[in-house]
Amino acid sequence: MTQERFEALAEAYGGDVSRWPTQMREAAALLMAAEPAITQAALARAEALDAALDAWRPSSAGAGLTARVVATAPAPTTGRPRWLAWLSPAVQGAALGAGLAAACAAGVLVGVELSHRTGEGGATASANLMSAAASPLDPEEGA
């Protein structure tokens, strides 16, 4: 392990070598034995930073700020599920609804064609499914 690598590890993991990754500890111990002055200086800098970070406490938000945040927060939604909200424009707009229906029908047709080509499902099952997908939804319209 080089001195530069030791210093980088001390900056990343702190001044306590027992918190370093296990695979790095042995190499660090060897360098600490070979270069005690340099490694102790790096560990001392890292320990000073550790102490400063441990002593830091975030300031709490004042009551006024908390009240303003709560007052401007959006009201919780109730009623229909959130996942349904993406579908509402498709339901309201005829063009989007038609596009969604066409995409579904195309998916069914592609699935039927692929299953027919791969040999899964007989020709009769594929023909029945294809005619069911192409037929109108209202049974009276198809008659």
DSSP file with accessible surface (Angstrom, degrees, kcal/mol):
  #  RESIDUE AA STRUCTURE BP1 BP2  ACC     N-H-->O    O-->H-N    N-H-->O    O-->H-N    TCO  KAPPA ALPHA  PHI   PSI    X-CA   Y-CA   Z-CA
    1    1 A M              0   0   77      0, 0.0     2,-0.1     0, 0.0    23,-0.0   0.000 360.0 360.0 360.0 136.1    0.0    0.0    0.0
    2    2 A T     >  -     0   0   79      1,-0.1     4,-2.3     4,-0.0     5,-0.1  -0.433 360.0-114.6 -87.0 164.9    1.3    3.4   -0.9
    3    3 A Q  H  > S+     0   0   64      1,-0.2     4,-2.6     2,-0.2     5,-0.2   0.893 117.9  53.8 -64.8 -37.9    1.2    6.5    1.3
    4    4 A E  H  > S+     0   0  132      2,-0.2     4,-2.3     1,-0.2    -1,-0.2   0.907 109.1  47.8 -63.3 -41.8   -1.2    8.2   -1.1
    5    5 A R  H  > S+     0   0  112      2,-0.2     4,-2.5     1,-0.2    -1,-0.2   0.909 110.9  51.8 -65.7 -40.7   -3.6    5.2   -0.9
    6    6 A F  H  X S+     0   0    1     -4,-2.3     4,-2.4     1,-0.2    -2,-0.2   0.935 110.9  47.3 -60.9 -46.2   -3.3    5.2    2.9
    7    7 A E  H  X S+     0   0   62     -4,-2.6     4,-2.4     2,-0.2    -1,-0.2   0.895 111.2  51.3 -64.6 -38.5   -4.2    8.9    3.1
    8    8 A A  H  X S+     0   0   43     -4,-2.3     4,-2.1     2,-0.2    -1,-0.2   0.915 111.3  47.7 -64.9 -40.9   -7.1    8.4    0.7
    9    9 A L  H  X S+     0   0    4     -4,-2.5     4,-3.3     2,-0.2     5,-0.4   0.897 110.5  52.0 -66.8 -38.7   -8.5    5.5    2.8
   10   10 A A  H  X S+     0   0    3     -4,-2.4     4,-1.7     1,-0.2    -2,-0.2   0.910 111.4  47.2 -63.9 -40.3   -8.1    7.6    6.0
   11   11 A E  H  < S+     0   0  140     -4,-2.4    -1,-0.2    -5,-0.2    -2,-0.2   0.879 118.7  41.4 -67.6 -35.4  -10.0   10.5    4.3
   12   12 A A  H  < S+     0   0   71     -4,-2.1    -2,-0.2    -5,-0.2    -3,-0.2   0.906 130.1  22.5 -79.8 -42.4  -12.7    8.1    3.1
   13   13 A Y  H  < S-     0   0  110     -4,-3.3     3,-0.3     1,-0.3    -3,-0.2   0.493 106.6-119.6-109.2  -8.2  -13.2    5.8    6.2
   14   14 A G     <  -     0   0    3     -4,-1.7    -1,-0.3    -5,-0.4    33,-0.2  -0.303  38.8 -56.9 100.1-179.8  -11.8    7.9    9.0
   15   15 A G  S    S+     0   0    3     31,-0.4     2,-0.8    29,-0.1    -1,-0.2   0.552 107.5  85.4 -81.8  -8.1   -9.1    7.7   11.6
   16   16 A D    >   -     0   0   74     -3,-0.3     3,-2.1     1,-0.2     4,-0.2  -0.839  62.4-162.1 -98.4 107.1  -10.1    4.4   13.1
   17   17 A V  G >  S+     0   0   26     -2,-0.8     3,-1.8     1,-0.3    -1,-0.2   0.784  84.9  71.5 -62.9 -23.1   -8.6    1.7   11.0
   18   18 A S  G 3  S+     0   0   69      1,-0.3    -1,-0.3    -3,-0.1     7,-0.1   0.709  94.4  55.6 -68.1 -14.6  -11.0   -0.9   12.4
   19   19 A R  G <  S+     0   0  131     -3,-2.1    -1,-0.3    -6,-0.1    -2,-0.2   0.472  88.9  99.5 -92.7  -3.2  -13.7    0.8   10.4
   20   20 A W  S <  S-     0   0    2     -3,-1.8     5,-0.1    -4,-0.2   -10,-0.0  -0.369  94.0 -75.9 -75.5 162.0  -11.8    0.4    7.1
   21   21 A P    >>  -     0   0   29      0, 0.0     3,-1.7     0, 0.0     4,-0.9  -0.298  44.0-121.6 -57.6 141.0  -12.7   -2.4    4.7
   22   22 A T  H >> S+     0   0  103      1,-0.3     3,-0.9     2,-0.2     4,-0.6   0.874 109.6  57.0 -55.0 -42.1  -11.3   -5.7    6.0
   23   23 A Q  H 34 S+     0   0  149      1,-0.2     4,-0.4     2,-0.1    -1,-0.3   0.674 108.1  49.1 -69.4 -13.2   -9.2   -6.4    3.0
   24   24 A M  H <> S+     0   0   42     -3,-1.7     4,-2.2     2,-0.1    -1,-0.2   0.630  91.3  78.2 -96.9 -16.2   -7.3   -3.1    3.5
   25   25 A R  H <X S+     0   0   92     -3,-0.9     4,-2.5    -4,-0.9     5,-0.2   0.887  91.1  50.1 -66.5 -40.3   -6.5   -3.4    7.2
   26   26 A E  H  X S+     0   0  148     -4,-0.6     4,-2.2     2,-0.2    -1,-0.2   0.943 112.9  46.0 -66.1 -44.4   -3.6   -5.8    6.9
   27   27 A A  H  > S+     0   0   33     -4,-0.4     4,-2.2     1,-0.2    -1,-0.2   0.894 112.8  51.9 -64.9 -36.7   -1.8   -3.6    4.3
   28   28 A A  H  X S+     0   0    0     -4,-2.2     4,-2.7     1,-0.2    -1,-0.2   0.912 108.1  51.3 -65.2 -40.8   -2.6   -0.5    6.4
   29   29 A A  H  X S+     0   0   55     -4,-2.5     4,-1.9     2,-0.2    -2,-0.2   0.899 109.0  50.9 -63.6 -39.5   -1.0   -2.2    9.4
   30   30 A L  H  X S+     0   0  118     -4,-2.2     4,-1.9     2,-0.2    -1,-0.2   0.923 112.6  45.5 -63.7 -42.8    2.1   -3.1    7.5
   31   31 A L  H  X S+     0   0   23     -4,-2.2     4,-3.2     1,-0.2    -2,-0.2   0.894 109.8  55.4 -69.0 -35.1    2.5    0.5    6.3
   32   32 A M  H  < S+     0   0   48     -4,-2.7    -1,-0.2     1,-0.2    -2,-0.2   0.878 110.2  46.5 -64.4 -34.7    1.8    1.9    9.8
   33   33 A A  H  < S+     0   0   82     -4,-1.9    -1,-0.2    -5,-0.2    -2,-0.2   0.874 118.1  41.8 -73.5 -35.4    4.7   -0.3   11.1
   34   34 A A  H  < S+     0   0   68     -4,-1.9    -2,-0.2     1,-0.2    -3,-0.2   0.854 130.5  23.0 -80.5 -35.5    7.0    0.8    8.3
   35   35 A E     X  +     0   0   79     -4,-3.2     4,-2.3    -5,-0.2     5,-0.3  -0.571  68.7 160.7-131.1  67.9    6.1    4.5    8.2
   36   36 A P  H  > S+     0   0   74      0, 0.0     4,-2.4     0, 0.0     5,-0.2   0.880  73.4  52.1 -63.9 -36.8    4.7    5.4   11.7
   37   37 A A  H  > S+     0   0   81      2,-0.2     4,-1.7     1,-0.2     5,-0.1   0.945 113.9  41.9 -66.1 -46.1    5.2    9.2   11.4
   38   38 A I  H  > S+     0   0   55      2,-0.2     4,-2.0     1,-0.2    -1,-0.2   0.932 117.8  45.6 -68.0 -45.0    3.4    9.6    8.1
   39   39 A T  H  X S+     0   0    1     -4,-2.3     4,-2.6     1,-0.2     5,-0.2   0.891 111.1  52.4 -69.4 -37.0    0.5    7.3    8.9
   40   40 A Q  H  X S+     0   0  101     -4,-2.4     4,-2.4    -5,-0.3    -1,-0.2   0.879 108.7  51.5 -65.8 -35.5   -0.1    8.7   12.3
   41   41 A A  H  X S+     0   0   42     -4,-1.7     4,-2.1    -5,-0.2    -2,-0.2   0.924 111.2  47.1 -65.7 -42.1   -0.3   12.2   10.8
   42   42 A A  H  X S+     0   0    4     -4,-2.0     4,-2.1     1,-0.2    -2,-0.2   0.915 113.6  48.1 -65.4 -41.7   -2.8   11.0    8.2
   43   43 A L  H  X S+     0   0    7     -4,-2.6     4,-2.7     1,-0.2    -2,-0.2   0.880 109.0  53.9 -67.3 -35.5   -4.9    9.3   10.9
   44   44 A A  H  X S+     0   0   53     -4,-2.4     4,-2.1     2,-0.2    -1,-0.2   0.915 109.2  48.1 -65.2 -41.7   -4.7   12.3   13.2
   45   45 A R  H  X S+     0   0  135     -4,-2.1     4,-2.0     2,-0.2    -1,-0.2   0.921 113.5  47.7 -63.0 -42.6   -6.2   14.5   10.4
   46   46 A A  H  X S+     0   0    8     -4,-2.1     4,-2.6     1,-0.2   -31,-0.4   0.893 110.3  51.7 -66.8 -38.3   -8.9   12.0    9.7
   47   47 A E  H  X S+     0   0  106     -4,-2.7     4,-2.6     2,-0.2    -1,-0.2   0.878 107.5  53.3 -65.9 -36.5   -9.7   11.7   13.5
   48   48 A A  H  X S+     0   0   63     -4,-2.1     4,-2.2     2,-0.2    -1,-0.2   0.921 111.1  45.9 -63.9 -41.3  -10.0   15.5   13.7
   49   49 A L  H  X S+     0   0   91     -4,-2.0     4,-2.7     2,-0.2     5,-0.2   0.916 110.8  53.4 -66.3 -42.1  -12.5   15.4   10.8
   50   50 A D  H  X S+     0   0   29     -4,-2.6     4,-2.6     1,-0.2    -2,-0.2   0.927 109.8  48.4 -56.9 -45.0  -14.3   12.5   12.4
   51   51 A A  H  X S+     0   0   57     -4,-2.6     4,-1.9     2,-0.2    -1,-0.2   0.908 111.3  49.5 -63.9 -42.1  -14.7   14.5   15.7
   52   52 A A  H  X S+     0   0   60     -4,-2.2     4,-1.2     1,-0.2    -1,-0.2   0.919 113.0  46.8 -64.8 -40.8  -15.9   17.6   13.8
   53   53 A L  H  < S+     0   0  109     -4,-2.7    -2,-0.2     1,-0.2     3,-0.2   0.888 111.7  51.1 -68.2 -37.6  -18.5   15.6   11.9
   54   54 A D  H  < S+     0   0  108     -4,-2.6    -1,-0.2    -5,-0.2    -2,-0.2   0.847 110.5  49.7 -66.7 -32.4  -19.6   13.8   15.1
   55   55 A A  H  < S+     0   0   75     -4,-1.9    -1,-0.2    -5,-0.2    -2,-0.2   0.734  88.9 101.0 -79.4 -20.4  -20.1   17.2   16.9
   56   56 A W     <  -     0   0  170     -4,-1.2    -3,-0.0    -3,-0.2    -4,-0.0  -0.423  48.1-178.8 -72.1 134.4  -22.1   18.7   14.1
   57   57 A R        -     0   0  181     -2,-0.2     3,-0.1     3,-0.0     2,-0.0  -1.000  28.6-118.1-130.6 132.0  -25.9   18.8   14.6
   58   58 A P        -     0   0   88      0, 0.0     2,-0.2     0, 0.0     0, 0.0  -0.388  33.3-111.8 -67.8 145.6  -28.3   20.2   12.1
   59   59 A S        -     0   0  115      1,-0.1     2,-0.2    -2,-0.0     3,-0.0  -0.529  33.0-117.4 -76.6 145.5  -30.3   23.2   13.3
   60   60 A S        -     0   0  111     -2,-0.2     2,-0.2     1,-0.1    -1,-0.1  -0.522  28.4-105.4 -83.2 151.0  -34.0   22.6   13.7
   61   61 A A        -     0   0   59     -2,-0.2    -1,-0.1     1,-0.1     0, 0.0  -0.504  39.9-112.0 -72.2 141.4  -36.5   24.4   11.7
   62   62 A G     >  -     0   0   44     -2,-0.2     4,-2.3     1,-0.1     5,-0.2  -0.232  24.8-108.5 -69.8 164.1  -38.3   27.1   13.5
   63   63 A A  H  > S+     0   0   88      1,-0.2     4,-2.4     2,-0.2     5,-0.2   0.876 118.6  55.2 -62.8 -35.8  -42.0   26.8   14.3
   64   64 A G  H  > S+     0   0   42      2,-0.2     4,-2.2     1,-0.2    -1,-0.2   0.918 108.6  46.5 -65.1 -42.8  -42.9   29.5   11.7
   65   65 A L  H  > S+     0   0   78      2,-0.2     4,-2.5     1,-0.2     5,-0.2   0.930 112.2  50.7 -64.9 -44.5  -41.1   27.7    8.9
   66   66 A T  H  X S+     0   0   72     -4,-2.3     4,-2.5     1,-0.2     5,-0.2   0.926 110.5  49.6 -59.3 -43.4  -42.7   24.4    9.9
   67   67 A A  H  X S+     0   0   60     -4,-2.4     4,-2.4     1,-0.2    -1,-0.2   0.907 110.9  49.5 -64.2 -40.0  -46.2   26.0    9.9
   68   68 A R  H  X S+     0   0  158     -4,-2.2     4,-1.9     2,-0.2    -1,-0.2   0.904 111.1  49.1 -66.7 -40.3  -45.6   27.6    6.5
   69   69 A V  H  X S+     0   0   84     -4,-2.5     4,-0.9     2,-0.2    -2,-0.2   0.939 113.6  46.0 -64.0 -45.0  -44.5   24.3    5.0
   70   70 A V  H  < S+     0   0  103     -4,-2.5     3,-0.5    -5,-0.2    -2,-0.2   0.907 112.1  52.0 -65.1 -39.0  -47.5   22.5    6.4
   71   71 A A  H  < S+     0   0   83     -4,-2.4    -1,-0.2     1,-0.2    -2,-0.2   0.857 114.3  41.8 -67.6 -33.1  -49.8   25.2    5.2
   72   72 A T  H  < S+     0   0  116     -4,-1.9    -1,-0.2    -5,-0.2    -2,-0.2   0.519  88.6 111.4 -94.1  -2.4  -48.5   25.2    1.6
   73   73 A A  S  < S-     0   0   55     -4,-0.9     2,-0.0    -3,-0.5    -3,-0.0  -0.394  78.7-102.8 -69.6 143.8  -48.3   21.4    1.3
   74   74 A P        -     0   0  122      0, 0.0    -1,-0.1     0, 0.0     3,-0.1  -0.385  40.0-104.5 -66.4 147.3  -50.8   19.9   -1.1
   75   75 A A        -     0   0   85      1,-0.1     2,-0.0    -3,-0.1    -3,-0.0  -0.403  42.3 -97.8 -69.5 145.9  -53.8   18.2    0.5
   76   76 A P        -     0   0  120      0, 0.0     2,-0.3     0, 0.0    -1,-0.1  -0.388  40.8-120.5 -64.6 141.8  -53.7   14.4    0.5
   77   77 A T        -     0   0  114     -3,-0.1     2,-0.3    -2,-0.0     5,-0.1  -0.647  31.3-176.2 -86.2 141.9  -55.7   12.9   -2.3
   78   78 A T        +     0   0  133     -2,-0.3     2,-0.6     3,-0.1     0, 0.0  -0.873  46.4  42.5-127.9 165.9  -58.6   10.6   -1.6
   79   79 A G  S    S+     0   0   78     -2,-0.3     3,-0.1     0, 0.0    -2,-0.0  -0.875  97.8  33.4 104.6-125.7  -60.8    8.7   -3.9
   80   80 A R  S    S-     0   0  142     -2,-0.6     5,-0.1     1,-0.1    -3,-0.0  -0.268  92.0 -92.0 -73.2 154.9  -59.4    6.8   -6.9
   81   81 A P    >   -     0   0   62      0, 0.0     3,-1.0     0, 0.0     4,-0.4  -0.200  29.1-119.8 -63.6 154.3  -56.0    5.3   -6.7
   82   82 A R  G >  S+     0   0  216      1,-0.2     3,-1.3     2,-0.2     4,-0.5   0.833 110.5  62.5 -64.2 -33.8  -52.9    7.3   -7.9
   83   83 A W  G 3  S+     0   0  168      1,-0.3     3,-0.5     2,-0.2     4,-0.3   0.764  97.0  59.8 -67.1 -19.8  -52.1    4.8  -10.6
   84   84 A L  G X> S+     0   0   50     -3,-1.0     3,-1.1     1,-0.2     4,-0.9   0.705  85.1  78.9 -80.2 -16.3  -55.4    5.5  -12.3
   85   85 A A  G X4 S+     0   0   51     -3,-1.3     3,-0.6    -4,-0.4    -1,-0.2   0.842  86.3  58.1 -63.4 -32.9  -54.6    9.2  -12.7
   86   86 A W  G 34 S+     0   0  165     -3,-0.5     4,-0.4    -4,-0.5    -1,-0.3   0.793 105.3  52.4 -67.9 -23.3  -52.4    8.5  -15.8
   87   87 A L  G X> S+     0   0   40     -3,-1.1     4,-1.9    -4,-0.3     3,-0.6   0.724  85.7  84.4 -86.0 -19.1  -55.4    6.9  -17.5
   88   88 A S  H <X S+     0   0   22     -4,-0.9     4,-2.3    -3,-0.6     5,-0.2   0.864  87.8  51.4 -59.3 -38.9  -57.8    9.8  -17.0
   89   89 A P  H 3> S+     0   0   62      0, 0.0     4,-2.5     0, 0.0    -1,-0.3   0.908 110.1  51.2 -63.7 -34.0  -56.7   11.8  -20.1
   90   90 A A  H <4 S+     0   0   14     -3,-0.6     7,-0.5    -4,-0.4    -2,-0.2   0.877 111.6  46.6 -68.7 -35.5  -57.1    8.6  -22.2
   91   91 A V  H  < S+     0   0  113     -4,-1.9    -1,-0.2     1,-0.2    -3,-0.2   0.896 116.8  43.8 -73.2 -37.1  -60.6    8.1  -20.9
   92   92 A Q  H  < S+     0   0  157     -4,-2.3     2,-0.5    -5,-0.2    -2,-0.2   0.870 107.9  62.0 -77.8 -37.0  -61.6   11.8  -21.4
   93   93 A G  S  X S-     0   0   28     -4,-2.5     4,-2.2    -5,-0.2     5,-0.2  -0.800  70.2-152.6 -96.0 125.4  -60.1   12.2  -24.9
   94   94 A A  H  > S+     0   0   88     -2,-0.5     4,-2.6     1,-0.2     5,-0.2   0.897  94.9  53.3 -64.4 -37.4  -61.5   10.0  -27.6
   95   95 A A  H  > S+     0   0   83      1,-0.2     4,-2.2     2,-0.2    -1,-0.2   0.923 111.0  45.4 -67.0 -41.0  -58.3   10.0  -29.6
   96   96 A L  H  > S+     0   0  103     -7,-0.2     4,-2.3     2,-0.2    -1,-0.2   0.906 113.4  50.3 -68.4 -39.4  -56.2    8.9  -26.7
   97   97 A G  H  X S+     0   0   25     -4,-2.2     4,-2.4    -7,-0.5    -2,-0.2   0.910 111.0  48.9 -63.1 -41.6  -58.7    6.2  -25.8
   98   98 A A  H  X S+     0   0   63     -4,-2.6     4,-2.6     2,-0.2    -1,-0.2   0.904 110.3  51.5 -65.8 -39.0  -58.8    4.9  -29.3
   99   99 A G  H  X S+     0   0   41     -4,-2.2     4,-2.4    -5,-0.2    -2,-0.2   0.907 109.8  49.2 -63.8 -40.5  -55.1    4.8  -29.5
  100  100 A L  H  X S+     0   0   68     -4,-2.3     4,-2.1     2,-0.2    -2,-0.2   0.924 112.0  48.4 -65.1 -41.3  -54.9    2.8  -26.2
  101  101 A A  H  X S+     0   0   63     -4,-2.4     4,-2.5     1,-0.2    -2,-0.2   0.908 111.3  50.4 -65.0 -40.5  -57.5    0.4  -27.5
  102  102 A A  H  X S+     0   0   60     -4,-2.6     4,-2.7     1,-0.2    -1,-0.2   0.903 109.0  51.4 -65.1 -39.3  -55.6    0.0  -30.8
  103  103 A A  H  X S+     0   0   63     -4,-2.4     4,-2.1     2,-0.2    -1,-0.2   0.910 110.7  48.8 -64.6 -39.5  -52.4   -0.7  -29.0
  104  104 A C  H  X S+     0   0   79     -4,-2.1     4,-2.1     2,-0.2    -2,-0.2   0.930 112.3  47.9 -64.4 -44.9  -54.1   -3.4  -26.9
  105  105 A A  H  X S+     0   0   44     -4,-2.5     4,-2.6     1,-0.2    -2,-0.2   0.916 110.6  51.6 -63.5 -41.2  -55.6   -5.0  -30.0
  106  106 A A  H  X S+     0   0   50     -4,-2.7     4,-2.7     1,-0.2     5,-0.2   0.903 107.8  53.0 -63.2 -38.4  -52.3   -4.9  -31.8
  107  107 A G  H  X S+     0   0   47     -4,-2.1     4,-2.3     2,-0.2    -1,-0.2   0.912 109.5  48.2 -62.9 -41.0  -50.6   -6.6  -28.8
  108  108 A V  H  X S+     0   0   69     -4,-2.1     4,-2.5     2,-0.2    -2,-0.2   0.946 112.8  48.3 -63.8 -45.8  -53.2   -9.4  -28.9
  109  109 A L  H  X S+     0   0   67     -4,-2.6     4,-2.5     1,-0.2    -2,-0.2   0.917 112.3  47.9 -63.9 -42.0  -52.7   -9.9  -32.6
  110  110 A V  H  X S+     0   0   86     -4,-2.7     4,-2.8     2,-0.2     5,-0.2   0.921 111.5  51.5 -64.7 -41.0  -48.9  -10.0  -32.4
  111  111 A G  H  X S+     0   0   39     -4,-2.3     4,-2.3    -5,-0.2    -2,-0.2   0.915 110.6  47.9 -62.2 -41.5  -49.1  -12.4  -29.5
  112  112 A V  H  X S+     0   0    5     -4,-2.5     4,-2.1     2,-0.2    -2,-0.2   0.941 112.9  48.4 -64.4 -44.8  -51.4  -14.7  -31.4
  113  113 A E  H  X S+     0   0   68     -4,-2.5     4,-2.2     1,-0.2    -2,-0.2   0.921 112.2  48.4 -64.3 -41.4  -49.2  -14.6  -34.5
  114  114 A L  H  X S+     0   0  101     -4,-2.8     4,-1.9     1,-0.2     6,-0.2   0.906 111.0  49.9 -66.6 -39.6  -46.0  -15.3  -32.5
  115  115 A S  H  <>S+     0   0   35     -4,-2.3     5,-1.1    -5,-0.2     4,-0.5   0.879 110.9  50.9 -67.8 -32.2  -47.6  -18.2  -30.7
  116  116 A H  H ><5S+     0   0   85     -4,-2.1     3,-0.7    -5,-0.2    -2,-0.2   0.919 111.2  47.6 -68.8 -40.6  -48.7  -19.6  -34.0
  117  117 A R  H 3<5S+     0   0  187     -4,-2.2    -2,-0.2     1,-0.2    -1,-0.2   0.817 110.2  51.4 -71.6 -31.4  -45.2  -19.3  -35.5
  118  118 A T  T 3<5S-     0   0   90     -4,-1.9    -1,-0.2    -5,-0.2    -2,-0.2   0.519 114.8-113.8 -85.3  -3.8  -43.5  -20.9  -32.5
  119  119 A G  T < 5S+     0   0   62     -3,-0.7     2,-0.5    -4,-0.5    -3,-0.2   0.452  72.7 133.3  90.6  -1.2  -45.8  -23.9  -32.6
  120  120 A E      < +     0   0  137     -5,-1.1    -1,-0.3    -6,-0.2    -2,-0.2  -0.727  65.6  15.4 -85.3 125.3  -47.5  -23.2  -29.3
  121  121 A G  S    S-     0   0   51     -2,-0.5    -2,-0.1    -3,-0.1    -3,-0.0   0.359  93.1 -93.2  85.3 135.1  -51.3  -23.5  -29.7
  122  122 A G     >  -     0   0   46      1,-0.1     4,-2.2     4,-0.0     5,-0.2  -0.192  34.2-103.5 -75.9 174.1  -52.9  -25.2  -32.6
  123  123 A A  H  > S+     0   0   66      1,-0.2     4,-2.6     2,-0.2     5,-0.2   0.872 121.7  54.5 -65.7 -34.7  -54.1  -23.5  -35.8
  124  124 A T  H  > S+     0   0  105      2,-0.2     4,-2.6     1,-0.2    -1,-0.2   0.938 108.5  47.5 -66.5 -43.1  -57.7  -23.8  -34.6
  125  125 A A  H  > S+     0   0   57      1,-0.2     4,-2.4     2,-0.2     5,-0.2   0.912 113.4  48.7 -65.0 -39.9  -56.9  -22.0  -31.3
  126  126 A S  H  X S+     0   0   13     -4,-2.2     4,-2.7     2,-0.2    -1,-0.2   0.919 112.0  48.4 -65.8 -42.6  -55.0  -19.3  -33.1
  127  127 A A  H  X S+     0   0   58     -4,-2.6     4,-2.5     2,-0.2     5,-0.2   0.913 112.6  48.7 -64.8 -41.4  -57.9  -18.8  -35.6
  128  128 A N  H  X S+     0   0  101     -4,-2.6     4,-2.1     2,-0.2    -2,-0.2   0.921 113.9  45.6 -63.9 -43.5  -60.5  -18.6  -32.8
  129  129 A L  H  X S+     0   0   89     -4,-2.4     4,-2.4     2,-0.2    -2,-0.2   0.905 112.4  51.6 -67.9 -38.2  -58.4  -16.1  -30.9
  130  130 A M  H  X S+     0   0   67     -4,-2.7     4,-1.8     1,-0.2    -2,-0.2   0.926 112.1  45.8 -64.6 -43.2  -57.7  -14.0  -34.0
  131  131 A S  H  X S+     0   0   71     -4,-2.5     4,-1.2     1,-0.2    -1,-0.2   0.880 111.9  51.9 -70.4 -32.9  -61.4  -13.9  -34.8
  132  132 A A  H  < S+     0   0   59     -4,-2.1    -2,-0.2    -5,-0.2    -1,-0.2   0.906 110.6  48.3 -68.1 -37.1  -62.3  -13.1  -31.2
  133  133 A A  H  < S+     0   0   38     -4,-2.4    -2,-0.2     1,-0.2    -1,-0.2   0.852 114.5  45.7 -70.7 -31.9  -59.8  -10.2  -31.2
  134  134 A A  H  < S+     0   0   81     -4,-1.8    -1,-0.2    -5,-0.2    -2,-0.2   0.651  95.1  93.7 -86.8 -14.6  -61.1   -8.8  -34.5
  135  135 A S  S  < S-     0   0   62     -4,-1.2     7,-0.0    -3,-0.2    -3,-0.0  -0.419  85.9 -96.7 -78.7 155.8  -64.8   -9.1  -33.6
  136  136 A P        -     0   0   62      0, 0.0    -1,-0.1     0, 0.0     6,-0.1  -0.279  25.6-125.5 -67.4 157.2  -66.7   -6.1  -32.1
  137  137 A L  S    S+     0   0  179      4,-0.0     3,-0.1    -4,-0.0    -2,-0.1   0.831  93.4  75.0 -73.0 -33.5  -67.2   -6.0  -28.4
  138  138 A D  S >> S-     0   0   68      1,-0.2     4,-1.3     2,-0.0     3,-0.6  -0.711  72.2-152.0 -83.5 119.4  -71.0   -5.7  -28.5
  139  139 A P  H 3> S+     0   0  106      0, 0.0     4,-0.7     0, 0.0    -1,-0.2   0.841  94.7  56.1 -64.1 -27.2  -72.5   -9.1  -29.4
  140  140 A E  H 34 S+     0   0  164      1,-0.2     3,-0.3     2,-0.2    -2,-0.0   0.841 103.4  54.2 -74.9 -28.4  -75.5   -7.5  -31.1
  141  141 A E  H <4 S+     0   0  138     -3,-0.6    -1,-0.2     1,-0.2    -4,-0.0   0.836 106.4  52.3 -71.1 -31.2  -73.3   -5.4  -33.4
  142  142 A G  H  <        0   0   52     -4,-1.3    -1,-0.2    -6,-0.1    -2,-0.2   0.687 360.0 360.0 -78.2 -17.1  -71.6   -8.6  -34.7
  143  143 A A     <        0   0  121     -4,-0.7    -3,-0.0    -3,-0.3     0, 0.0  -0.230 360.0 360.0 -80.0 360.0  -74.8  -10.4  -35.5
